Amino acid sequence: MGMVALCRRIGSAFMVTWGKYGEVSRFAQEHEISRQWVYREAKEVASVLEGTRTRQEIERLQSEVSDLREQVTQLQQRLSVAVVLDDEKQTEFACVGQGSGVTLPQCNLLLDVLIPGKPLSVASLGRRTQAAGQKSGPLLEVFDEYTRPLVRDGAGDEIYVSAPVLMVVEQESLCWVCGHLSTEVSGAAWSQEFARLPNLEQLARDGGMGLSKGVALENAQRQEQGRELIVDQGDHFHALFKGGVGLRKAERRAGKALAEAEAAQQAVQACARQGQAQTAAAIRAHHAWKKAEQAMDAWQATEGVWQQTKDALPLVTPDGTLNTRANAEAVLQETLPQLPDSDFAKTKRQLQRPEMLNYLDRVQDQLAKLPFAQEVTQAAVRQEALRRRPQLLKGENAKAAALRGVMLACAVVLGKSGEAGQQAVTAVREIFRRAYRASSLVECLNSVLRMQQAQHRKMTQGMLNLKRLYWNCHTFRTGRRRGANPYQRLGVPWPQGMRWWDVLKLTPEQLREKLSTAKTAA
């Protein structure tokens, strides 16, 4: 039928274009159609042969193809960066949030921004993070088999959430090695924690009695066993912080006295403008200015003495020499009595404790054990001390020139010693770098718990385990530790490309096998 219609349209076009008079009518009668239909079919054939409609249709189709290709390209680009927020991905999101201190309602709110109306409920996220916390405990036990023997320098503290949490952080790697809820903060509880760290050499701590007794109990056991004792290092951070508070009190008193003196002086000037007697106002102004001068002098004197006190504590003294206990104690004996008890009583008590300078004794012991000639060790120590005080080497004065000469002499001695000199420099630099005198690093981890504490009524051991596992597996983004996680910094064999969420999917046996394989490959 289609072929017949096609042939008839061609015939219509022929009759209209080349037919004689009357042939269009006969053609229409033969095919039982009207003459107007013949002319219409002839026009359609002419239009098709001209090609305008065909070209328009081709152009339209080509335009549609181009638009579809552009849409496909855009969809492929979006697909390459798209993340499917299924139930597993939402669970991971919530676990990371809980590990870093974000609450579950906040996680739910953020997920609702990404997938409006489709995120898991707060209760569902809570059940999933709780399950992750329960799974974290056995995994941490596997990691603890590797981490605890590697801990040499630790910082301890306790933080109170629903119950006390005993915290220990390895200082060099910032690895969170202990984090347990405890029914008590006692020496016995802390001694049990320290017993799990067989190679712990130094512990930096604040003035808590439980920590102090715990170190003493552990050292008593080590002494009975003939093992090396833990160096009990008092925390400088809290002591210096309290001292700064005392200095600011003296500053505020001086500022208040100065403001009162200025007000009294303005009163004298007001009396003069008003033609009133100035005697009483002038006397009050005189006493106020005298009091302000005394307050300013006291503040400046206190500031100078406090600066001398602080300069007595670092490993390297302000003149670029290695500090010792004898030198620090001599300075403290001179400066501490000059600080007023009203502002510095607690600081003075803390700085007078013997354990505040134990780290200096440890450095001296470590330097004495180095297997190098005495002059080589001394040159390396002097060079490293001056390297840590670069401001002493700058300038054109005689002292700076002399110290630059000392640096040159040390370089000559170390250079003539060859490889031993380079090894001495590396060993001394490592000893200096690990001379920790504060427990402030553990406060970094405490801040993570305080975010949880501020928004939740209680802290479970499972939540602690989840936070601890996340912290130790997360990669540092800045600082000298960047590009590695705490476990890697401590020396735990880490499988290439393994992420925190990958760890959480493993069983303890699978994790132990992966760590063993990574250790063998290393």
TORDREN-597046 format. One record per residue (C-alpha): x, z, y. Coordinates in steps of 0.25 Angstrom, whole numbers, padded with zeros to 4 digits, always signed. Layout:
# TORDREN-597046
XZY
...
This chain:
# TORDREN-597046
+0000+0000+0000
+0011+0003+0009
+0018-0010+0007
+0005-0017+0009
+0003-0010+0023
+0018-0013+0026
+0016-0028+0023
+0003-0029+0031
+0010-0022+0043
+0021-0033+0043
+0010-0044+0041
+0003-0038+0053
+0015-0039+0061
+0018-0053+0057
+0004-0058+0060
+0004-0051+0074
+0018-0056+0078
+0018-0070+0072
+0004-0073+0067
-0005-0084+0073
-0018-0083+0080
-0029-0076+0070
-0019-0072+0059
-0019-0057+0064
-0034-0057+0062
-0033-0064+0048
-0022-0054+0044
-0031-0042+0048
-0043-0048+0040
-0034-0050+0028
-0029-0036+0028
-0042-0030+0032
-0037-0023+0045
-0040-0025+0060
-0032-0034+0069
-0028-0021+0077
-0022-0015+0064
-0013-0028+0062
-0008-0027+0077
-0005-0012+0075
+0003-0014+0062
+0011-0026+0069
+0014-0016+0080
+0019-0006+0070
+0028-0016+0063
+0034-0020+0076
+0037-0006+0080
+0043-0003+0067
+0052-0015+0067
+0056-0012+0082
+0062+0002+0076
+0058+0011+0088
+0049+0021+0080
+0059+0021+0069
+0071+0024+0078
+0063+0035+0084
+0059+0041+0071
+0074+0040+0067
+0078+0047+0079
+0068+0058+0077
+0073+0061+0063
+0087+0061+0067
+0084+0071+0078
+0077+0080+0068
+0089+0078+0059
+0098+0082+0070
+0090+0094+0074
+0089+0099+0059
+0104+0098+0057
+0106+0106+0070
+0097+0117+0064
+0104+0117+0051
+0117+0119+0058
+0112+0130+0066
+0106+0137+0054
+0119+0135+0046
+0126+0142+0058
+0116+0153+0058
+0117+0154+0043
+0132+0156+0043
+0131+0169+0052
+0118+0174+0046
+0117+0187+0039
+0106+0189+0029
+0100+0203+0032
+0095+0206+0019
+0093+0220+0013
+0107+0221+0009
+0113+0216+0022
+0103+0226+0029
+0108+0237+0020
+0123+0234+0024
+0119+0234+0038
+0113+0248+0037
+0124+0253+0029
+0134+0248+0040
+0126+0255+0050
+0125+0268+0043
+0140+0267+0040
+0143+0265+0055
+0133+0275+0061
+0121+0267+0064
+0108+0273+0059
+0098+0266+0050
+0087+0264+0061
+0097+0257+0069
+0101+0248+0058
+0087+0245+0056
+0085+0241+0070
+0097+0232+0070
+0093+0225+0058
+0079+0223+0064
+0086+0215+0075
+0092+0206+0065
+0080+0204+0056
+0068+0209+0064
+0058+0216+0055
+0065+0214+0042
+0076+0225+0042
+0075+0236+0031
+0069+0248+0035
+0077+0261+0040
+0073+0268+0027
+0078+0256+0018
+0091+0255+0026
+0092+0270+0024
+0090+0269+0009
+0101+0258+0008
+0111+0265+0016
+0109+0278+0008
+0111+0270-0005
+0124+0264+0002
+0129+0278+0005
+0127+0283-0009
+0135+0271-0014
+0146+0274-0004
+0150+0287-0010
+0155+0282-0024
+0162+0270-0016
+0169+0280-0007
+0174+0288-0019
+0181+0275-0024
+0188+0273-0010
+0192+0288-0010
+0200+0286-0022
+0209+0276-0013
+0208+0283+0000
+0210+0298-0002
+0224+0296-0007
+0228+0288+0005
+0224+0298+0015
+0236+0304+0023
+0231+0307+0037
+0217+0312+0038
+0208+0317+0049
+0197+0327+0045
+0185+0332+0052
+0171+0337+0049
+0158+0331+0056
+0144+0338+0054
+0132+0329+0051
+0122+0335+0042
+0133+0342+0035
+0148+0342+0038
+0156+0330+0034
+0171+0331+0031
+0178+0319+0036
+0192+0314+0034
+0198+0301+0039
+0211+0295+0036
+0218+0293+0050
+0226+0280+0048
+0214+0272+0042
+0202+0279+0047
+0197+0280+0033
+0186+0290+0031
+0191+0297+0018
+0182+0309+0018
+0167+0311+0023
+0159+0321+0015
+0147+0330+0019
+0151+0344+0016
+0143+0357+0015
+0154+0364+0023
+0166+0362+0032
+0176+0371+0025
+0191+0371+0021
+0187+0370+0007
+0178+0357+0010
+0189+0351+0018
+0200+0354+0007
+0192+0347-0003
+0192+0334+0006
+0207+0335+0008
+0209+0337-0007
+0204+0323-0008
+0215+0317+0000
+0227+0320-0008
+0237+0313+0002
+0232+0318+0015
+0244+0322+0023
+0238+0326+0037
+0224+0329+0042
+0220+0329+0056
+0208+0339+0059
+0201+0346+0070
+0201+0361+0071
+0190+0363+0061
+0192+0375+0052
+0187+0368+0039
+0197+0357+0041
+0208+0367+0043
+0205+0375+0031
+0203+0363+0023
+0217+0358+0026
+0223+0371+0023
+0216+0372+0010
+0221+0358+0006
+0235+0362+0010
+0235+0374+0002
+0231+0366-0010
+0242+0356-0008
+0252+0367-0006
+0249+0373-0019
+0250+0359-0025
+0263+0356-0018
+0257+0344-0010
+0260+0340+0004
+0251+0348+0014
+0241+0341+0023
+0246+0341+0038
+0234+0348+0045
+0234+0341+0059
+0225+0347+0070
+0217+0337+0078
+0223+0334+0092
+0210+0326+0096
+0201+0337+0097
+0211+0347+0104
+0215+0336+0114
+0200+0333+0117
+0197+0348+0120
+0209+0348+0129
+0204+0336+0137
+0190+0343+0138
+0198+0355+0144
+0205+0346+0154
+0193+0339+0159
+0187+0353+0162
+0199+0356+0171
+0197+0342+0177
+0182+0345+0180
+0185+0359+0186
+0195+0352+0195
+0185+0341+0199
+0174+0352+0202
+0184+0360+0210
+0187+0348+0218
+0173+0344+0220
+0170+0358+0225
+0182+0358+0235
+0177+0344+0240
+0163+0350+0242
+0169+0362+0250
+0177+0353+0258
+0164+0345+0262
+0157+0358+0266
+0169+0361+0276
+0167+0347+0281
+0152+0349+0282
+0154+0362+0290
+0163+0355+0300
+0153+0344+0302
+0142+0354+0305
+0151+0363+0314
+0149+0375+0305
+0160+0385+0301
+0170+0379+0291
+0177+0392+0287
+0169+0396+0274
+0168+0381+0270
+0183+0379+0272
+0186+0392+0264
+0177+0387+0252
+0184+0373+0253
+0198+0379+0253
+0195+0387+0240
+0188+0375+0234
+0200+0366+0237
+0209+0377+0231
+0201+0378+0219
+0201+0363+0217
+0216+0362+0219
+0217+0373+0208
+0208+0366+0199
+0215+0352+0201
+0228+0359+0198
+0223+0366+0186
+0217+0352+0181
+0230+0345+0183
+0239+0356+0177
+0229+0356+0165
+0230+0341+0164
+0245+0341+0164
+0246+0352+0153
+0235+0346+0145
+0243+0333+0145
+0256+0340+0141
+0248+0346+0129
+0243+0333+0125
+0257+0327+0125
+0262+0337+0116
+0253+0333+0104
+0256+0318+0101
+0266+0313+0091
+0275+0307+0102
+0277+0315+0115
+0276+0309+0129
+0291+0307+0130
+0291+0299+0117
+0297+0308+0107
+0291+0313+0094
+0283+0325+0095
+0285+0338+0087
+0278+0351+0084
+0288+0359+0092
+0287+0350+0104
+0272+0350+0104
+0271+0365+0102
+0280+0367+0114
+0272+0359+0123
+0259+0365+0118
+0264+0379+0120
+0268+0376+0134
+0255+0368+0138
+0243+0375+0131
+0245+0388+0138
+0243+0381+0151
+0230+0375+0147
+0218+0384+0151
+0210+0390+0140
+0197+0388+0147
+0198+0373+0144
+0209+0371+0133
+0207+0383+0124
+0202+0375+0112
+0212+0365+0114
+0224+0375+0115
+0219+0382+0102
+0219+0368+0095
+0233+0363+0100
+0239+0377+0096
+0236+0375+0082
+0248+0371+0073
+0241+0360+0066
+0240+0352+0079
+0254+0348+0078
+0255+0346+0063
+0256+0331+0064
+0269+0332+0071
+0275+0340+0060
+0270+0329+0050
+0276+0318+0058
+0290+0325+0058
+0289+0327+0043
+0286+0313+0041
+0297+0308+0049
+0307+0317+0042
+0303+0311+0029
+0306+0297+0033
+0317+0291+0024
+0326+0286+0036
+0338+0291+0043
+0335+0301+0054
+0340+0292+0066
+0331+0281+0061
+0319+0290+0060
+0322+0296+0074
+0323+0282+0080
+0310+0277+0074
+0303+0290+0078
+0308+0289+0093
+0305+0274+0093
+0291+0276+0088
+0289+0288+0098
+0293+0280+0110
+0285+0268+0105
+0272+0277+0106
+0276+0280+0120
+0278+0266+0126
+0276+0271+0141
+0289+0279+0140
+0297+0266+0138
+0291+0260+0150
+0297+0260+0164
+0310+0260+0171
+0313+0274+0172
+0325+0281+0164
+0317+0288+0154
+0310+0275+0150
+0323+0268+0149
+0329+0279+0141
+0317+0278+0131
+0318+0263+0130
+0333+0266+0126
+0329+0276+0115
+0319+0265+0110
+0330+0255+0109
+0340+0265+0102
+0329+0268+0092
+0327+0253+0089
+0342+0252+0087
+0343+0263+0077
+0331+0258+0070
+0336+0243+0070
+0349+0247+0064
+0342+0255+0053
+0336+0242+0048
+0324+0242+0039
+0325+0258+0039
+0323+0258+0054
+0310+0249+0053
+0305+0258+0041
+0307+0270+0050
+0300+0264+0062
+0288+0261+0053
+0288+0274+0046
+0289+0282+0059
+0278+0274+0065
+0269+0276+0054
+0271+0291+0054
+0268+0292+0069
+0256+0283+0068
+0250+0293+0057
+0253+0305+0065
+0239+0309+0067
+0235+0321+0076
+0220+0320+0078
+0208+0319+0069
+0200+0310+0079
+0200+0299+0069
+0190+0306+0060
+0181+0307+0073
+0179+0292+0072
+0172+0294+0058
+0165+0306+0063
+0159+0297+0074
+0152+0288+0063
+0146+0301+0057
+0141+0306+0071
+0133+0293+0073
+0126+0296+0060
+0125+0311+0064
+0119+0307+0077
+0107+0299+0072
+0104+0305+0058
+0101+0319+0053
+0110+0320+0041
+0122+0313+0035
+0122+0311+0020
+0135+0309+0011
+0130+0295+0008
+0129+0291+0022
+0143+0297+0024
+0149+0289+0013
+0142+0276+0018
+0149+0279+0032
+0162+0282+0026
+0162+0270+0017
+0158+0261+0028
+0169+0266+0037
+0180+0265+0027
+0176+0251+0024
+0174+0246+0038
+0184+0237+0045
+0191+0242+0058
+0189+0232+0069
+0198+0237+0079
+0211+0245+0080
+0223+0246+0071
+0214+0247+0059
+0206+0235+0062
+0204+0225+0051
+0204+0235+0040
+0195+0246+0035
+0199+0261+0033
+0200+0260+0018
+0210+0248+0020
+0218+0256+0031
+0219+0267+0022
+0225+0259+0010
+0213+0257+0001
+0214+0243-0006
+0202+0235+0000
+0197+0222-0007
+0198+0210+0002
+0185+0207+0010
+0177+0219+0005
+0167+0225+0015
+0160+0238+0016
+0147+0233+0011
+0155+0226-0001
+0160+0240-0005
+0146+0246-0004
+0141+0236-0015
+0152+0240-0025
+0151+0251-0035
+0163+0261-0036
+0169+0254-0048
+0168+0241-0041
+0175+0247-0029
+0186+0253-0037
+0189+0240-0044
+0189+0233-0031
+0199+0243-0024
+0207+0243-0036
+0208+0228-0036
+0212+0227-0021
+0223+0238-0024
+0229+0229-0035
+0228+0217-0026
+0235+0224-0015
